[in-house]
Amino acid sequence: MFFCPDRSEFVRMAAMFGAKIIPFGVVGEDDIGEIPYLRQFIQELTDEAVQLRSNVEGEVVNQDVHFPVMRPKVPGRFYYLFGNPIETQGRQHELRNRDKAHELYVEVKSEVERCLSYLKEKRRNDPYRSILSRLVYQLTHGPESEIPTFKP
């Protein structure tokens, strides 16, 4: 699942402090666990919960209740990719404008989406994605050997 804020306020905040924005993607969290049999129950809890943030809009108001139970899966592999840094230093004045900040926000969001798409494709074609193939590799190449990965 890709979570991205509805508004571009983080871009304006980064610009205020001259911070670099580094878009990144992570794929694989769905390979470690799943919520067993409780999806409908959690949705019902969310629907029945008191809405404390009723005067707020966007992603803050749409948060589900989280139930701390998870059924582990056989461990998968995590894939990380960091995009090119986006400089806000010296752009403080320009990015005070909401439209300009939104343009940069769209750039950041599309870079994150690009990272995720790339990682999903690499995961789909990874011959060492399963724990069994990784174990076989280490048994044949020694326990200290690094399992091959792709080059970005």
NORFEN-V320802 format. One line per field, one symbol per residue. ss: DSSP state (2 for helix, 1 for strand, 0 for the rest). A space follows every 10 residues. Layout:
ss = ???
This chain:
ss = 0000000022 2222222000 1111111022 2011000022 2222222200 0000000222 0000000000 1100000011 1111110000 0002220222 2222222222 2222222222 2222000000 2222222222 2000000000 00
